[in-house]
Structure formats: structure tokens, C-alpha cells
Amino acid sequence: MILTNSLPLWNETALPAVGEDALLFQRFVRDLIIEFEPQTATDTMLIEQAAMGRMRLHRLWRTESALAQRELSRSTKKNVR
């Protein structure tokens, strides 16, 4: 097992986008490392990529939701006039 007492093991430059919670991301990666106990550097890299993918997916969902709300607001305003 690669894990040592010096968590985190992941590349700390792999942080979420500006405005996202870096600490939340780091905790998520740490939890995945603890859960899956990576045996190799490749295992650790795959965990990092999974965490980054999850953050991107959540970012996409937030963006879609914001765009849908904006469109709904615009169409409501147009119908009121």
C-alpha cells in the first residue's frame, strides 16, 4: 500500500476551478484514497481523475441549472409584458 501517515498523496495542483471549494475536493480525494487503498501510482492517479471528473460533472449540473433558471426567468418576463 502506498498510503503513509503523510496524507495527502495526490497531486495538490489538481484543484477544482476558481470559486469551488478546494478543501471539499481535497477531502473527497482523501476519502477515496482511504476507501480504495491504491496500491500503485496509477491507482492513485485514477482516483484523482475520478474525483476531478465528479467535480466537473457537478459544475456542469450547476451551470445547466443556472442557465435553465435564467431562461425560465426571461420567458416569464416576456409573457408578463
Stockholm file with secondary structure:
# STOCKHOLM 1.0

chainA/1-81         MILTNSLPLWNETALPAVGEDALLFQRFVRDLIIEFEPQTATDTMLIEQAAMGRMRLHRLWRTESALAQRELSRSTKKNVR
#=GR chainA/1-81 SS CCCCSSCCCSCTTCCCCTTSCHHHHHHHHHHHHHHHCCCSHHHHHHHHHHHHHHHHHHHHHHHHHHHHHHHHHHHHHHHHC
#=GC SS_cons        CCCCSSCCCSCTTCCCCTTSCHHHHHHHHHHHHHHHCCCSHHHHHHHHHHHHHHHHHHHHHHHHHHHHHHHHHHHHHHHHC
//
